[in-house]
Amino acid sequence: MAEKKAYPLRINAEVLAAAQRWADDELRSLNAQIEYALREALRKAGRLKSPASEGEDDGE
């Protein structure tokens, strides 16, 4: 499992409330929902490996 790091986040109250509602709908904590949304955005932008390739051996 990857190391977790704490990071203080300043966020617009309206965005925070919407994220909390989304987290509630998905039965996640707000922190997990924010990490999920960020991870998905990074994957779509090609900045993070897809879940299928994360566990693959690179031959080294």
Secondary structure, DSSP 8 states (H G I E B T S, - for coil): ------------HHHHHHHHHHHHHHT--HHHHHHHHHHHHHHHTTSS--HHHHT-----
